[in-house]
Amino acid sequence: MGLILLEALAAGLVLILIIWWTMFSGRNKGELHDDDDEPEAGRGTDQGKRPPEA
């Protein structure tokens, strides 16, 4: 019985490790925050613009 509980605990720890790794690996200081200070036009994207008519 104790071996089954130990195995279940190990499986839970592996699951938590996988979730933590996929959420935070490669990010400085954890989660990314939205920058509300930047204006929409200054981001360098072409969203909302129409293509030139031929």
C-alpha positions in Angstrom: 0.0 0.0 0.0 2.8 2.4 0.9 4.5 1.7 -2.5 1.3 2.7 -4.4 1.1 6.0 -2.4 4.8 6.7 -3.1 4.3 6.0 -6.8 1.2 8.3 -6.9 3.2 11.0 -5.1 6.0 10.7 -7.7 3.5 10.8 -10.6 1.9 14.0 -9.1 5.3 15.6 -8.7 6.2 14.8 -12.3 2.9 16.3 -13.4 3.5 19.5 -11.5 7.1 19.7 -12.9 5.8 19.3 -16.5 3.2 22.1 -15.9 5.7 24.4 -14.3 8.3 23.7 -17.1 5.8 24.5 -19.9 4.5 27.7 -18.3 7.7 29.3 -17.2 10.7 27.9 -19.1 12.5 30.5 -21.1 10.8 33.5 -19.5 12.6 36.1 -17.5 10.9 36.8 -14.2 8.0 34.3 -14.8 4.8 35.4 -16.6 4.8 38.1 -19.3 2.9 41.3 -18.5 0.9 43.3 -21.0 2.4 46.7 -21.7 -0.5 49.1 -21.8 1.9 52.1 -22.1 2.6 51.5 -25.8 0.2 53.0 -28.3 -1.4 50.6 -30.8 0.0 52.4 -33.9 3.6 52.2 -32.6 3.9 48.5 -32.5 5.0 48.1 -36.1 2.1 45.9 -37.2 -0.1 46.3 -40.2 -3.3 45.3 -38.4 -6.4 47.2 -39.5 -4.8 48.5 -42.7 -6.3 47.8 -46.1 -4.1 46.5 -48.9 -3.6 49.0 -51.8 -6.3 48.6 -54.5 -5.0 47.6 -57.9 
